[in-house]
């Protein structure tokens, strides 16, 4: 495993980009597949419960992912090296992003099985949330409470 801070930050950015692309392609693919198979909006109350349960499950999963991510970052020792801090941030971010990704996939699969259009809209909104959580240098500095020297080193890396 590399311990160069700029390489760690770059790999974090690439992981986020790949996960965002996979999420977008999965949502679009499931939507296209449902359209090809002629899925239509179910009548009456069939599948209506999914429009309540799926967002609740997604919100709970995202909150738990954010909590675990913050807890992982807080467990970091203040005397850790800069590279170790970035590695912990990378793994914490991956944990947070995968819970968001899982919520988007769950909503997409529920759309495919029920045909209810609101579920694909939920998946798209969750996908936008994933894009919004990209690893920005300032958020890395704030999350890890980096020293001025470490913040400057991170800023110089790109």
URMO-V857262 format. One record per helix or strand of 3 or more residues. SS is the DSSP state (@ for helix, = for strand). FROM is the first residue (numbers start at 1). TO is the last residue. If there is no record, write none. Layout:
# URMO-V857262
ss = <SS/SS>
from = <FROM/FROM>
to = <TO/TO>
This chain:
# URMO-V857262
ss = <@/@/@/@/@/@>
from = <5/50/82/117/137/148>
to = <36/74/114/132/144/156>
